[in-house]
């Protein structure tokens, strides 16, 4: 049995044929989610302050060069902000195709982004025409500022100055700034920036501006509802938070001060022992056993005092009433009533007996 099992295992191992295939899946870590990571580090090596922005943010006065995918300038607000910044000295580098941060360098989407009217208006103000050419254009050389750079550019979109031949690259001044359009964004992506003279072209684009400032790489629009609320509606949110806390304080139960951990138990007080004893006697025989000793002392002392006063034969209850200033019927009930009907009558009976005992001393 064991020999047969080993034979089956040996046959399965030897009889299996397989082919080993290696397939590149792309970068790992930060380079996988940021296609401009190599370009950012390259720019930082030249002493530039680099900003890596995952969501849209309008460039400021401290920004010199801004690398932006064309698909982000898809509305009038973004386009107006970027144009105003260029007019005061900023340098916009617009990347058209293969500029999406979501796509992998090993699996790029070949589709041409939609050219929005807001973007075309900004380029038109600078004398730049951007349109889909239909054919796949390839260029191995880009001329910029009197220099020629060897590249490997390929694009379905053409760009040109008004009246000039279409190509993949154009750079023109606008206002006090500069607008550069590169239709093939792969030149500056992680996988291709080291090819040909792509890095040299990137350096030339960063150095062309006359203003010093940060180099920004924008990867996406990424507008967030919570981000907008936090930026513009924080006073309202703060007020709502305060009102919520006040409402909770008003409607929820409050428990008062913290009780001392080592407090003296009130059950050890003498009055509570008496109260417990009285409650026990009341439940037992309605306190008749507690009243009997008091009544015995009052009768004994009252008769002795009455004999001394020569009033032995007088009404004994009236004699006690005259001495205690109590009505005769209350003295009678205090001495004769067997068991009080409730605790209130018991309290009054005990009070009357104590008064009688006091006046007979």
Secondary structure as a PSIPRED ss2 file (coil, helix, strand):
# PSIPRED VFORMAT (PSIPRED V4.0)

   1 X C   1.000  0.000  0.000
   2 X H   0.000  1.000  0.000
   3 X H   0.000  1.000  0.000
   4 X H   0.000  1.000  0.000
   5 X H   0.000  1.000  0.000
   6 X H   0.000  1.000  0.000
   7 X H   0.000  1.000  0.000
   8 X H   0.000  1.000  0.000
   9 X H   0.000  1.000  0.000
  10 X H   0.000  1.000  0.000
  11 X H   0.000  1.000  0.000
  12 X H   0.000  1.000  0.000
  13 X H   0.000  1.000  0.000
  14 X H   0.000  1.000  0.000
  15 X H   0.000  1.000  0.000
  16 X C   1.000  0.000  0.000
  17 X C   1.000  0.000  0.000
  18 X C   1.000  0.000  0.000
  19 X C   1.000  0.000  0.000
  20 X C   1.000  0.000  0.000
  21 X C   1.000  0.000  0.000
  22 X C   1.000  0.000  0.000
  23 X C   1.000  0.000  0.000
  24 X C   1.000  0.000  0.000
  25 X C   1.000  0.000  0.000
  26 X C   1.000  0.000  0.000
  27 X C   1.000  0.000  0.000
  28 X C   1.000  0.000  0.000
  29 X C   1.000  0.000  0.000
  30 X H   0.000  1.000  0.000
  31 X H   0.000  1.000  0.000
  32 X H   0.000  1.000  0.000
  33 X H   0.000  1.000  0.000
  34 X C   1.000  0.000  0.000
  35 X C   1.000  0.000  0.000
  36 X C   1.000  0.000  0.000
  37 X H   0.000  1.000  0.000
  38 X H   0.000  1.000  0.000
  39 X H   0.000  1.000  0.000
  40 X H   0.000  1.000  0.000
  41 X H   0.000  1.000  0.000
  42 X H   0.000  1.000  0.000
  43 X H   0.000  1.000  0.000
  44 X H   0.000  1.000  0.000
  45 X C   1.000  0.000  0.000
  46 X C   1.000  0.000  0.000
  47 X C   1.000  0.000  0.000
  48 X C   1.000  0.000  0.000
  49 X C   1.000  0.000  0.000
  50 X E   0.000  0.000  1.000
  51 X E   0.000  0.000  1.000
  52 X E   0.000  0.000  1.000
  53 X E   0.000  0.000  1.000
  54 X C   1.000  0.000  0.000
  55 X C   1.000  0.000  0.000
  56 X C   1.000  0.000  0.000
  57 X C   1.000  0.000  0.000
  58 X C   1.000  0.000  0.000
  59 X C   1.000  0.000  0.000
  60 X C   1.000  0.000  0.000
  61 X C   1.000  0.000  0.000
  62 X C   1.000  0.000  0.000
  63 X E   0.000  0.000  1.000
  64 X E   0.000  0.000  1.000
  65 X E   0.000  0.000  1.000
  66 X E   0.000  0.000  1.000
  67 X E   0.000  0.000  1.000
  68 X E   0.000  0.000  1.000
  69 X E   0.000  0.000  1.000
  70 X H   0.000  1.000  0.000
  71 X H   0.000  1.000  0.000
  72 X H   0.000  1.000  0.000
  73 X C   1.000  0.000  0.000
  74 X C   1.000  0.000  0.000
  75 X C   1.000  0.000  0.000
  76 X H   0.000  1.000  0.000
  77 X H   0.000  1.000  0.000
  78 X H   0.000  1.000  0.000
  79 X H   0.000  1.000  0.000
  80 X H   0.000  1.000  0.000
  81 X H   0.000  1.000  0.000
  82 X H   0.000  1.000  0.000
  83 X H   0.000  1.000  0.000
  84 X H   0.000  1.000  0.000
  85 X H   0.000  1.000  0.000
  86 X H   0.000  1.000  0.000
  87 X H   0.000  1.000  0.000
  88 X C   1.000  0.000  0.000
  89 X C   1.000  0.000  0.000
  90 X C   1.000  0.000  0.000
  91 X E   0.000  0.000  1.000
  92 X E   0.000  0.000  1.000
  93 X E   0.000  0.000  1.000
  94 X E   0.000  0.000  1.000
  95 X E   0.000  0.000  1.000
  96 X E   0.000  0.000  1.000
  97 X E   0.000  0.000  1.000
  98 X C   1.000  0.000  0.000
  99 X C   1.000  0.000  0.000
 100 X C   1.000  0.000  0.000
 101 X C   1.000  0.000  0.000
 102 X C   1.000  0.000  0.000
 103 X C   1.000  0.000  0.000
 104 X E   0.000  0.000  1.000
 105 X C   1.000  0.000  0.000
 106 X C   1.000  0.000  0.000
 107 X E   0.000  0.000  1.000
 108 X C   1.000  0.000  0.000
 109 X C   1.000  0.000  0.000
 110 X C   1.000  0.000  0.000
 111 X C   1.000  0.000  0.000
 112 X C   1.000  0.000  0.000
 113 X C   1.000  0.000  0.000
 114 X C   1.000  0.000  0.000
 115 X C   1.000  0.000  0.000
 116 X C   1.000  0.000  0.000
 117 X H   0.000  1.000  0.000
 118 X H   0.000  1.000  0.000
 119 X H   0.000  1.000  0.000
 120 X H   0.000  1.000  0.000
 121 X H   0.000  1.000  0.000
 122 X H   0.000  1.000  0.000
 123 X H   0.000  1.000  0.000
 124 X H   0.000  1.000  0.000
 125 X H   0.000  1.000  0.000
 126 X C   1.000  0.000  0.000
 127 X C   1.000  0.000  0.000
 128 X E   0.000  0.000  1.000
 129 X E   0.000  0.000  1.000
 130 X E   0.000  0.000  1.000
 131 X E   0.000  0.000  1.000
 132 X E   0.000  0.000  1.000
 133 X E   0.000  0.000  1.000
 134 X E   0.000  0.000  1.000
 135 X E   0.000  0.000  1.000
 136 X E   0.000  0.000  1.000
 137 X E   0.000  0.000  1.000
 138 X E   0.000  0.000  1.000
 139 X E   0.000  0.000  1.000
 140 X E   0.000  0.000  1.000
 141 X E   0.000  0.000  1.000
 142 X E   0.000  0.000  1.000
 143 X E   0.000  0.000  1.000
 144 X E   0.000  0.000  1.000
 145 X C   1.000  0.000  0.000
 146 X C   1.000  0.000  0.000
 147 X E   0.000  0.000  1.000
 148 X E   0.000  0.000  1.000
 149 X E   0.000  0.000  1.000
 150 X E   0.000  0.000  1.000
 151 X E   0.000  0.000  1.000
 152 X E   0.000  0.000  1.000
 153 X E   0.000  0.000  1.000
 154 X E   0.000  0.000  1.000
 155 X E   0.000  0.000  1.000
 156 X E   0.000  0.000  1.000
 157 X E   0.000  0.000  1.000
 158 X E   0.000  0.000  1.000
 159 X E   0.000  0.000  1.000
 160 X E   0.000  0.000  1.000
 161 X E   0.000  0.000  1.000
 162 X C   1.000  0.000  0.000
 163 X C   1.000  0.000  0.000
 164 X C   1.000  0.000  0.000
 165 X C   1.000  0.000  0.000
 166 X C   1.000  0.000  0.000
 167 X E   0.000  0.000  1.000
 168 X C   1.000  0.000  0.000
 169 X E   0.000  0.000  1.000
 170 X E   0.000  0.000  1.000
 171 X E   0.000  0.000  1.000
 172 X E   0.000  0.000  1.000
 173 X E   0.000  0.000  1.000
 174 X E   0.000  0.000  1.000
 175 X C   1.000  0.000  0.000
 176 X C   1.000  0.000  0.000
 177 X E   0.000  0.000  1.000
 178 X E   0.000  0.000  1.000
 179 X E   0.000  0.000  1.000
 180 X E   0.000  0.000  1.000
 181 X E   0.000  0.000  1.000
 182 X E   0.000  0.000  1.000
 183 X E   0.000  0.000  1.000
 184 X E   0.000  0.000  1.000
 185 X H   0.000  1.000  0.000
 186 X H   0.000  1.000  0.000
 187 X H   0.000  1.000  0.000
 188 X H   0.000  1.000  0.000
 189 X C   1.000  0.000  0.000
 190 X C   1.000  0.000  0.000
 191 X C   1.000  0.000  0.000
 192 X C   1.000  0.000  0.000
 193 X C   1.000  0.000  0.000
 194 X C   1.000  0.000  0.000
 195 X C   1.000  0.000  0.000
 196 X C   1.000  0.000  0.000
 197 X C   1.000  0.000  0.000
 198 X H   0.000  1.000  0.000
 199 X H   0.000  1.000  0.000
 200 X H   0.000  1.000  0.000
 201 X H   0.000  1.000  0.000
 202 X H   0.000  1.000  0.000
 203 X H   0.000  1.000  0.000
 204 X H   0.000  1.000  0.000
 205 X H   0.000  1.000  0.000
 206 X H   0.000  1.000  0.000
 207 X H   0.000  1.000  0.000
 208 X C   1.000  0.000  0.000
 209 X C   1.000  0.000  0.000
 210 X C   1.000  0.000  0.000
 211 X C   1.000  0.000  0.000
 212 X C   1.000  0.000  0.000
 213 X C   1.000  0.000  0.000
 214 X E   0.000  0.000  1.000
 215 X E   0.000  0.000  1.000
 216 X E   0.000  0.000  1.000
 217 X E   0.000  0.000  1.000
 218 X E   0.000  0.000  1.000
 219 X C   1.000  0.000  0.000
 220 X C   1.000  0.000  0.000
 221 X C   1.000  0.000  0.000
 222 X C   1.000  0.000  0.000
 223 X C   1.000  0.000  0.000
 224 X C   1.000  0.000  0.000
 225 X H   0.000  1.000  0.000
 226 X H   0.000  1.000  0.000
 227 X H   0.000  1.000  0.000
 228 X H   0.000  1.000  0.000
 229 X H   0.000  1.000  0.000
 230 X H   0.000  1.000  0.000
 231 X H   0.000  1.000  0.000
 232 X H   0.000  1.000  0.000
 233 X C   1.000  0.000  0.000
 234 X H   0.000  1.000  0.000
 235 X H   0.000  1.000  0.000
 236 X H   0.000  1.000  0.000
 237 X H   0.000  1.000  0.000
 238 X H   0.000  1.000  0.000
 239 X H   0.000  1.000  0.000
 240 X H   0.000  1.000  0.000
 241 X H   0.000  1.000  0.000
 242 X H   0.000  1.000  0.000
 243 X H   0.000  1.000  0.000
 244 X H   0.000  1.000  0.000
 245 X H   0.000  1.000  0.000
 246 X H   0.000  1.000  0.000
 247 X H   0.000  1.000  0.000
 248 X H   0.000  1.000  0.000
 249 X H   0.000  1.000  0.000
 250 X H   0.000  1.000  0.000
 251 X H   0.000  1.000  0.000
 252 X C   1.000  0.000  0.000
 253 X C   1.000  0.000  0.000
 254 X C   1.000  0.000  0.000
 255 X C   1.000  0.000  0.000
 256 X C   1.000  0.000  0.000
 257 X C   1.000  0.000  0.000
 258 X C   1.000  0.000  0.000
 259 X C   1.000  0.000  0.000
 260 X C   1.000  0.000  0.000
 261 X C   1.000  0.000  0.000
 262 X C   1.000  0.000  0.000
 263 X C   1.000  0.000  0.000
 264 X C   1.000  0.000  0.000
 265 X C   1.000  0.000  0.000
 266 X H   0.000  1.000  0.000
 267 X H   0.000  1.000  0.000
 268 X H   0.000  1.000  0.000
 269 X C   1.000  0.000  0.000
 270 X H   0.000  1.000  0.000
 271 X H   0.000  1.000  0.000
 272 X H   0.000  1.000  0.000
 273 X H   0.000  1.000  0.000
 274 X H   0.000  1.000  0.000
 275 X H   0.000  1.000  0.000
 276 X H   0.000  1.000  0.000
 277 X H   0.000  1.000  0.000
 278 X H   0.000  1.000  0.000
 279 X H   0.000  1.000  0.000
 280 X H   0.000  1.000  0.000
 281 X H   0.000  1.000  0.000
 282 X H   0.000  1.000  0.000
 283 X H   0.000  1.000  0.000
 284 X H   0.000  1.000  0.000
 285 X H   0.000  1.000  0.000
 286 X C   1.000  0.000  0.000
 287 X C   1.000  0.000  0.000
 288 X H   0.000  1.000  0.000
 289 X H   0.000  1.000  0.000
 290 X H   0.000  1.000  0.000
 291 X H   0.000  1.000  0.000
 292 X H   0.000  1.000  0.000
 293 X H   0.000  1.000  0.000
 294 X H   0.000  1.000  0.000
 295 X H   0.000  1.000  0.000
 296 X H   0.000  1.000  0.000
 297 X H   0.000  1.000  0.000
 298 X H   0.000  1.000  0.000
 299 X H   0.000  1.000  0.000
 300 X H   0.000  1.000  0.000
 301 X H   0.000  1.000  0.000
 302 X H   0.000  1.000  0.000
 303 X H   0.000  1.000  0.000
 304 X H   0.000  1.000  0.000
 305 X H   0.000  1.000  0.000
 306 X H   0.000  1.000  0.000
 307 X H   0.000  1.000  0.000
 308 X H   0.000  1.000  0.000
 309 X C   1.000  0.000  0.000
 310 X C   1.000  0.000  0.000
 311 X C   1.000  0.000  0.000
 312 X C   1.000  0.000  0.000
 313 X C   1.000  0.000  0.000
 314 X C   1.000  0.000  0.000
 315 X C   1.000  0.000  0.000
 316 X H   0.000  1.000  0.000
 317 X H   0.000  1.000  0.000
 318 X H   0.000  1.000  0.000
 319 X H   0.000  1.000  0.000
 320 X H   0.000  1.000  0.000
 321 X H   0.000  1.000  0.000
 322 X H   0.000  1.000  0.000
 323 X H   0.000  1.000  0.000
 324 X H   0.000  1.000  0.000
 325 X C   1.000  0.000  0.000
 326 X C   1.000  0.000  0.000
 327 X C   1.000  0.000  0.000
 328 X H   0.000  1.000  0.000
 329 X H   0.000  1.000  0.000
 330 X H   0.000  1.000  0.000
 331 X H   0.000  1.000  0.000
 332 X H   0.000  1.000  0.000
 333 X H   0.000  1.000  0.000
 334 X H   0.000  1.000  0.000
 335 X H   0.000  1.000  0.000
 336 X H   0.000  1.000  0.000
 337 X C   1.000  0.000  0.000
 338 X C   1.000  0.000  0.000
 339 X C   1.000  0.000  0.000
 340 X C   1.000  0.000  0.000
 341 X C   1.000  0.000  0.000
 342 X C   1.000  0.000  0.000
 343 X H   0.000  1.000  0.000
 344 X H   0.000  1.000  0.000
 345 X H   0.000  1.000  0.000
 346 X H   0.000  1.000  0.000
 347 X H   0.000  1.000  0.000
 348 X H   0.000  1.000  0.000
 349 X H   0.000  1.000  0.000
 350 X H   0.000  1.000  0.000
 351 X H   0.000  1.000  0.000
 352 X H   0.000  1.000  0.000
 353 X H   0.000  1.000  0.000
 354 X H   0.000  1.000  0.000
 355 X H   0.000  1.000  0.000
 356 X H   0.000  1.000  0.000
 357 X H   0.000  1.000  0.000
 358 X H   0.000  1.000  0.000
 359 X H   0.000  1.000  0.000
 360 X C   1.000  0.000  0.000
 361 X C   1.000  0.000  0.000
